[in-house]
Every structure is written in C-alpha cells, then in structure tokens.
Amino acid sequence: IFLGRLPEIRSQLILDVQAAFDGDPAATNLDEVILAYPGVLAVSVYRIAHALYDLGVPMMARIMTEWAHSKTGADIHPGATIGAAFFIDHATGVVIGETTHIGDRVKLYQGVTLGALSFPRDASGQIIRGKKRHPTVESGSTLYANATVLGGQTVIGADSVIGGSVFLTRSVPPRSRVSLKEPELRVGTRDGAAESDAIYFD
C-alpha cells in the first residue's frame, strides 16, 4: 500500500521543488534546491512520513519528522495536511502542528508557528485528543518571518499575506493583508551622543 503511494509523493515533491525555485530569487537551479535547501528536506521527509501516518504507522512517522527537525530546524507534525507546491524558506524555527490544514501554493518563512491556542480538557482535567487544535491556511497565502497563528478555528483566507511577527488568533478573510504598525525607532550616534537615552554600540 505504501509503495503504491510513492508516485503521488514524487509528483508532490516535484511541485514543492519548483515552488522553492520559483519563490527564492537566490536559487540558481533545481539541483541546488534539492540538495541544499533545508525547507525542501523537511517537506520531503514530511511527505513520506505523512503517508505512513495515514497508513497507521505514527511512531515511524514521528521518528522521521523529528530527524528532519533536528537537521533543518523545521518541526512539521506528520499528521498535518499540506497541499501542493509548498515552500518553507530558510526553515529554521518553523512549527506546524498535527491538525494544521495548509492549502496549495503556500509559502512560509523562518520562525512561523502554526500552533494550538489552548488544549481542551475533559471533566477530569485530561487533554481531549482528536480535536482540531491548529489553524487552517488556505491556498496562495504567504506568512512572513516569526508570524504566529494559533487555534483550531482560526482560518487564514486564500491569497492572504501575514506580515512578520504578527500574532493572530482569529480568522481573516481571503486576500487579507495583516501587519503590525512600524515600531518607533530611536537612533543614536556612536560619537558625541549627548542624550541620556541614546543607543550606544560599545
């Protein structure tokens, strides 16, 4: 049964590699993407592990994705559902939870977290398992560095852009642009800085 899924996995990986090449102007060719991109390695291992997870072999699937986590810095749970042409740029610090749903042509940058807002518990205080705890990211969306999206009911609408360092716990409609206001910056000089609150570089 697993071997029968390999052609589908290969087709998915071809689209993932192409998405990485198309999404990164620093990429010089497909060989570089395949051999040197940590996000592509993490997604490749995830694709195989996800098939095993679906077939009822969760322990092996988790071992595989945790190996990829240790090598790439990207922590993708094998139970997550991820569509075609998926690209994680830089990879380091990305976390994708078990019940996350990701559509096609989604791009994540480093440090993105798709996590749980809280853990539902039963009357005895035990965590209730099997519920959707992680967000849905619809097709065509981009999440920039260190964006955090939490909660099983949170949906990022299709073709949305979530800016860097955004913390989001509610749904946004398709084609949304979510960003933080630019912080107020103070710039001091190294030589002759007279202000008591100036920034020093020593």
MARGU-851715 format. One line per field, with one value per atom (N, C-alpha, C): x negated, y, z; residue number from 1. Coordinates in steps of 0.05 Angstrom, whole numbers, plus 5000, padded with zeros to 4 digits. Last residue first. Layout:
! MARGU-851715
x	[X_...];
y	[Y_...];
z	[Z_...];
resi	[NUM_...];
***
This chain:
! MARGU-851715
x	[4423_4400_4407_4467_4459_4435_4523_4494_4487_4577_4567_4537_4596_4586_4576_4614_4627_4618_4587_4583_4595_4553_4578_4574_4505_4509_4534_4455_4483_4487_4404_4416_4446_4408_4391_4408_4452_4431_4415_4519_4493_4472_4585_4564_4538_4651_4624_4605_4710_4692_4664_4773_4745_4730_4834_4820_4791_4853_4846_4832_4907_4878_4871_4960_4950_4920_4963_4960_4953_5012_4985_4986_5045_5044_5015_5088_5061_5059_5131_5124_5095_5153_5139_5133_5207_5188_5177_5207_5219_5199_5182_5182_5192_5194_5194_5193_5148_5175_5172_5098_5114_5143_5033_5060_5075_4981_4992_5022_4928_4957_4965_4876_4880_4910_4890_4872_4879_4958_4932_4916_4992_4989_4961_5034_5006_5006_5078_5072_5042_5100_5085_5080_5155_5138_5125_5152_5165_5146_5137_5125_5136_5175_5172_5159_5182_5170_5165_5197_5219_5208_5151_5164_5186_5096_5124_5136_5051_5059_5089_4994_5023_5032_4942_4954_4984_4884_4913_4923_4830_4839_4868_4833_4817_4830_4899_4871_4859_4937_4933_4904_4983_4955_4954_5030_5023_4993_5051_5040_5030_5104_5085_5076_5107_5118_5098_5093_5081_5090_5120_5122_5111_5088_5103_5104_5103_5085_5099_5138_5126_5109_5191_5174_5164_5184_5198_5179_5154_5170_5186_5161_5146_5165_5163_5181_5165_5125_5127_5145_5160_5143_5147_5196_5172_5153_5243_5222_5196_5273_5281_5260_5222_5247_5252_5197_5194_5222_5162_5187_5184_5109_5115_5141_5101_5104_5111_5080_5086_5089_5027_5052_5055_4997_4999_5026_4952_4980_4987_4901_4914_4943_4842_4872_4881_4787_4799_4829_4780_4769_4785_4841_4814_4806_4882_4876_4846_4931_4903_4900_4974_4970_4940_4998_4982_4979_5058_5037_5023_5067_5075_5052_5063_5050_5058_5083_5090_5078_5060_5059_5068_5057_5083_5084_5002_5014_5039_4967_4979_4994_4906_4932_4944_4856_4871_4899_4792_4819_4832_4738_4758_4786_4713_4707_4730_4729_4737_4734_4718_4699_4704_4784_4759_4742_4822_4813_4786_4874_4846_4842_4914_4910_4880_4945_4928_4923_5007_4986_4970_5020_5027_5002_5020_5007_5011_5039_5047_5037_5003_5012_5020_4979_5008_5019_4925_4934_4964_4908_4920_4930_4848_4873_4885_4802_4817_4845_4739_4768_4782_4686_4698_4728_4660_4668_4678_4646_4628_4634_4687_4660_4641_4730_4730_4701_4717_4716_4715_4727_4700_4697_4781_4763_4734_4800_4802_4785_4786_4775_4777_4814_4785_4773_4867_4856_4826_4869_4873_4862_4864_4843_4845_4913_4887_4864_4957_4950_4922_4981_4954_4943_5028_5029_5002_5027_5029_5028_5017_5044_5049_4963_4982_5011_4942_4941_4961_4952_4964_4964_4921_4950_4964_4869_4879_4910_4866_4864_4876_4872_4889_4889_4829_4858_4876_4785_4789_4818_4797_4794_4798_4796_4821_4820_4741_4762_4789_4717_4712_4734_4737_4744_4739_4712_4741_4751_4657_4668_4698_4629_4649_4661_4592_4582_4603_4613_4591_4584_4656_4660_4638_4633_4657_4660_4593_4586_4609_4624_4605_4598_4650_4665_4647_4611_4621_4636_4606_4594_4603_4641_4638_4627_4654_4626_4621_4708_4691_4662_4755_4730_4711_4799_4803_4778_4783_4798_4799_4758_4743_4757_4803_4779_4762_4836_4845_4822_4805_4810_4819_4809_4783_4786_4864_4852_4825_4871_4884_4872_4842_4834_4846_4872_4845_4835_4918_4920_4892_4896_4908_4911_4879_4859_4871_4929_4910_4889_4949_4963_4944_4913_4915_4929_4921_4896_4899_4965_4968_4943_4950_4969_4973_4920_4906_4924_4962_4944_4930_4983_5000_4983];
y	[6005_5992_5968_6032_6008_5994_6063_6061_6033_6106_6078_6078_6155_6147_6118_6177_6152_6143_6223_6203_6176_6251_6244_6221_6257_6273_6264_6228_6225_6238_6229_6254_6252_6172_6194_6218_6140_6129_6152_6164_6162_6152_6132_6148_6146_6129_6123_6143_6096_6117_6110_6081_6075_6100_6051_6077_6071_5999_6009_6036_5999_6001_6012_5955_5982_5982_5891_5907_5936_5863_5872_5888_5829_5833_5840_5829_5837_5845_5780_5798_5805_5744_5768_5789_5720_5718_5745_5743_5735_5732_5711_5734_5725_5690_5686_5712_5699_5700_5698_5704_5683_5684_5723_5722_5698_5766_5745_5745_5781_5783_5760_5776_5780_5784_5797_5787_5795_5788_5801_5789_5749_5754_5764_5753_5757_5765_5708_5728_5730_5669_5692_5714_5650_5646_5672_5664_5662_5661_5627_5648_5645_5612_5607_5632_5582_5604_5596_5539_5553_5576_5523_5505_5518_5567_5559_5543_5617_5597_5591_5639_5636_5613_5684_5663_5662_5700_5703_5679_5696_5697_5703_5721_5711_5717_5712_5722_5715_5672_5681_5687_5673_5676_5686_5633_5651_5651_5596_5621_5641_5566_5567_5595_5576_5570_5576_5546_5566_5559_5534_5528_5552_5517_5533_5521_5465_5482_5496_5430_5450_5471_5388_5406_5429_5330_5355_5371_5288_5284_5308_5291_5287_5283_5331_5317_5315_5322_5334_5317_5318_5306_5320_5336_5352_5340_5310_5301_5316_5331_5337_5329_5348_5336_5342_5406_5384_5374_5435_5428_5404_5477_5449_5443_5533_5521_5492_5543_5566_5556_5512_5510_5533_5538_5523_5523_5552_5545_5527_5599_5579_5576_5616_5616_5593_5616_5624_5624_5634_5623_5633_5632_5640_5630_5595_5603_5612_5593_5598_5608_5552_5567_5570_5521_5545_5563_5496_5495_5522_5496_5492_5491_5461_5481_5475_5450_5446_5468_5420_5442_5433_5382_5385_5410_5385_5360_5364_5446_5426_5405_5468_5462_5440_5516_5495_5492_5539_5535_5512_5544_5554_5550_5549_5549_5560_5557_5534_5537_5584_5584_5563_5576_5590_5592_5525_5537_5550_5513_5522_5534_5470_5482_5489_5445_5468_5484_5422_5421_5447_5419_5417_5419_5381_5403_5398_5366_5363_5387_5333_5358_5351_5288_5288_5313_5298_5282_5281_5365_5341_5325_5395_5390_5364_5439_5418_5415_5456_5457_5434_5447_5467_5470_5407_5431_5453_5363_5371_5398_5358_5361_5371_5350_5374_5379_5301_5324_5350_5271_5271_5296_5281_5292_5291_5254_5283_5295_5200_5213_5243_5192_5190_5204_5197_5217_5216_5151_5178_5199_5111_5114_5142_5121_5122_5127_5114_5140_5142_5082_5077_5103_5086_5075_5068_5112_5083_5070_5165_5158_5127_5158_5166_5159_5148_5128_5133_5198_5174_5151_5230_5234_5210_5215_5209_5211_5236_5207_5199_5290_5277_5247_5301_5302_5287_5297_5277_5277_5343_5316_5294_5384_5378_5350_5383_5379_5371_5393_5368_5363_5444_5423_5396_5472_5471_5449_5468_5454_5452_5458_5474_5459_5428_5447_5462_5394_5384_5402_5421_5393_5386_5470_5469_5441_5454_5468_5466_5433_5415_5428_5477_5458_5439_5538_5516_5496_5582_5583_5561_5622_5595_5597_5674_5665_5637_5680_5691_5683_5634_5644_5654_5612_5630_5642_5576_5600_5621_5538_5552_5578_5522_5533_5549_5501_5524_5538_5458_5480_5505_5427_5436_5460_5417_5431_5442_5388_5414_5430_5342_5358_5386_5324_5335_5351_5305_5327_5340_5263_5285_5309_5230_5241_5265_5216_5232_5245_5186_5211_5229_5143_5161_5187_5121_5134_5152_5091_5119_5135_5038_5049_5079_5031_5033_5045_5025_5048_5052_4976_5000_5025];
z	[5440_5452_5469_5422_5407_5419_5451_5448_5437_5441_5438_5435_5490_5464_5464_5536_5527_5499_5542_5562_5554_5487_5500_5519_5461_5485_5501_5424_5432_5459_5404_5411_5418_5365_5374_5380_5352_5369_5381_5357_5343_5362_5357_5368_5352_5341_5330_5343_5354_5363_5353_5325_5328_5338_5336_5337_5343_5289_5315_5314_5244_5247_5274_5261_5256_5260_5229_5253_5244_5183_5190_5216_5133_5162_5170_5084_5088_5118_5052_5073_5073_5016_5005_5027_5057_5034_5026_5127_5101_5079_5186_5168_5141_5254_5225_5210_5308_5297_5266_5328_5340_5330_5313_5304_5316_5311_5329_5324_5266_5273_5291_5248_5277_5284_5182_5201_5230_5157_5159_5182_5114_5142_5147_5060_5068_5098_5024_5044_5049_4991_4979_4999_5033_5010_5000_5104_5079_5055_5157_5141_5113_5213_5184_5171_5274_5260_5231_5304_5289_5273_5330_5311_5294_5340_5344_5322_5315_5335_5334_5285_5281_5298_5281_5297_5293_5243_5247_5263_5232_5260_5264_5166_5189_5216_5134_5136_5163_5095_5123_5126_5042_5050_5079_5004_5026_5031_4968_4958_4979_5007_4984_4977_5079_5053_5030_5136_5119_5091_5199_5171_5155_5263_5244_5216_5312_5297_5274_5334_5352_5337_5329_5312_5330_5371_5363_5346_5391_5367_5357_5463_5438_5415_5518_5498_5472_5576_5550_5531_5638_5618_5591_5676_5672_5651_5681_5700_5695_5640_5667_5688_5590_5599_5629_5554_5574_5582_5499_5512_5531_5500_5499_5513_5456_5483_5479_5406_5424_5453_5371_5386_5404_5310_5334_5347_5269_5265_5288_5266_5283_5275_5231_5232_5249_5226_5252_5253_5157_5182_5206_5117_5123_5150_5072_5100_5101_5023_5029_5058_4985_5009_5014_4944_4937_4962_4976_4955_4953_5048_5021_5001_5109_5091_5063_5173_5145_5129_5234_5215_5187_5272_5259_5241_5290_5280_5264_5271_5288_5274_5253_5241_5257_5259_5274_5261_5243_5234_5250_5256_5275_5266_5190_5219_5236_5135_5151_5181_5086_5108_5129_5066_5061_5086_5047_5072_5066_5003_5005_5033_4963_4989_4992_4922_4917_4942_4953_4933_4932_5025_4997_4979_5084_5068_5039_5147_5119_5103_5200_5187_5158_5220_5217_5204_5227_5203_5200_5241_5251_5227_5232_5218_5229_5247_5262_5249_5224_5218_5230_5230_5247_5243_5203_5188_5206_5236_5214_5202_5272_5283_5261_5236_5254_5264_5215_5198_5214_5262_5250_5232_5267_5288_5278_5222_5223_5245_5237_5213_5214_5284_5285_5260_5264_5283_5285_5232_5220_5238_5270_5249_5237_5297_5311_5291_5261_5271_5284_5217_5228_5240_5188_5215_5226_5141_5139_5167_5155_5144_5144_5167_5188_5180_5117_5137_5160_5093_5082_5102_5126_5126_5114_5112_5139_5140_5060_5064_5091_5072_5053_5056_5110_5118_5098_5076_5097_5107_5045_5032_5053_5082_5068_5056_5096_5116_5104_5046_5061_5081_5037_5018_5031_5078_5077_5059_5066_5089_5088_5004_5018_5041_4975_4995_5011_4936_4952_4975_4911_4921_4941_4897_4914_4927_4863_4888_4907_4821_4836_4863_4800_4815_4831_4810_4794_4812_4843_4816_4798_4887_4877_4848_4901_4905_4894_4895_4874_4877_4909_4920_4898_4884_4906_4918_4846_4837_4859_4879_4859_4850_4909_4922_4903_4869_4885_4900_4853_4834_4849_4899_4890_4871_4899_4921_4913_4852_4855_4877_4866_4842_4843_4909_4913_4890_4883_4902_4906_4854_4840_4858_4896_4878_4863_4918_4934_4916_4875_4884_4900_4874_4851_4858_4928_4921_4896_4939_4943_4934_4934_4915_4917_4980_4954_4933_5017_5018_4991_5000_5000_5000];
resi	[202_202_202_201_201_201_200_200_200_199_199_199_198_198_198_197_197_197_196_196_196_195_195_195_194_194_194_193_193_193_192_192_192_191_191_191_190_190_190_189_189_189_188_188_188_187_187_187_186_186_186_185_185_185_184_184_184_183_183_183_182_182_182_181_181_181_180_180_180_179_179_179_178_178_178_177_177_177_176_176_176_175_175_175_174_174_174_173_173_173_172_172_172_171_171_171_170_170_170_169_169_169_168_168_168_167_167_167_166_166_166_165_165_165_164_164_164_163_163_163_162_162_162_161_161_161_160_160_160_159_159_159_158_158_158_157_157_157_156_156_156_155_155_155_154_154_154_153_153_153_152_152_152_151_151_151_150_150_150_149_149_149_148_148_148_147_147_147_146_146_146_145_145_145_144_144_144_143_143_143_142_142_142_141_141_141_140_140_140_139_139_139_138_138_138_137_137_137_136_136_136_135_135_135_134_134_134_133_133_133_132_132_132_131_131_131_130_130_130_129_129_129_128_128_128_127_127_127_126_126_126_125_125_125_124_124_124_123_123_123_122_122_122_121_121_121_120_120_120_119_119_119_118_118_118_117_117_117_116_116_116_115_115_115_114_114_114_113_113_113_112_112_112_111_111_111_110_110_110_109_109_109_108_108_108_107_107_107_106_106_106_105_105_105_104_104_104_103_103_103_102_102_102_101_101_101_100_100_100_99_99_99_98_98_98_97_97_97_96_96_96_95_95_95_94_94_94_93_93_93_92_92_92_91_91_91_90_90_90_89_89_89_88_88_88_87_87_87_86_86_86_85_85_85_84_84_84_83_83_83_82_82_82_81_81_81_80_80_80_79_79_79_78_78_78_77_77_77_76_76_76_75_75_75_74_74_74_73_73_73_72_72_72_71_71_71_70_70_70_69_69_69_68_68_68_67_67_67_66_66_66_65_65_65_64_64_64_63_63_63_62_62_62_61_61_61_60_60_60_59_59_59_58_58_58_57_57_57_56_56_56_55_55_55_54_54_54_53_53_53_52_52_52_51_51_51_50_50_50_49_49_49_48_48_48_47_47_47_46_46_46_45_45_45_44_44_44_43_43_43_42_42_42_41_41_41_40_40_40_39_39_39_38_38_38_37_37_37_36_36_36_35_35_35_34_34_34_33_33_33_32_32_32_31_31_31_30_30_30_29_29_29_28_28_28_27_27_27_26_26_26_25_25_25_24_24_24_23_23_23_22_22_22_21_21_21_20_20_20_19_19_19_18_18_18_17_17_17_16_16_16_15_15_15_14_14_14_13_13_13_12_12_12_11_11_11_10_10_10_9_9_9_8_8_8_7_7_7_6_6_6_5_5_5_4_4_4_3_3_3_2_2_2_1_1_1];
***
